[in-house]
Amino acid sequence: MHEWMNFWEEEEAVGVVEIILILVVLIGLVVIFKEQLTTLVQKLLSKISKQSNAI
């Protein structure tokens, strides 16, 4: 039974490491594509604003 608990605790640590790695990759992508993302969001908001004024 004690071995099962050790295995479970070990597996939880792996999940935490995976989540941290995913977050690091996502943050890296945002940093790399920051300019493109900013331009895309500005275009979308501008289009939404223009279409809402037409209504």
N, C-alpha and C positions, 0 to 999 in steps of 0.2 A: 504494500500500500504506500509506503514511504517513497518507493521508486516512482510510482505513478504521480505523486505530488511533485517530486523533483522534475519529472518530465513536463508536467503542466506548467510549472513556473518558468521552465526554460523556454517553452513554446510561446508564452506571453511576451518574453523579452524579444523574441524574434519578431513578433508582430509590431512591437514598438519601434524596432529598428527599421522595419519595412515602411512604416508610416513616416518616420523621419526622413528616410531616403526619398520617398515620393514627394514630400513637402519641399525638400531641397531641389529636386528636379523641377517642380512647378515654379518655385521662386526663380530658379535659373532661367527658365523659359520666359517668364515675365520680364526679367531684367534684359534678356537678349532681344526680345521683341517689343520692348516698351514703346518705342516710337510708332511702330505699326499698329499696336493696340490702341494707343492714344488717338491716332488718326482715324481708325475705324470707329471708335466710340464717338468722336466728335462728328463724323459724317452721319452716324446713325441718329444722334441727338438732333442734329440740324434737320435731317429729313423728317423726323417725328415732329419737330417744332413747325416746319413748313406745312406739313399735312394737317396738323391740329389747327393752324390758323385758317386753312382753307374751309374748315367745317363751320 
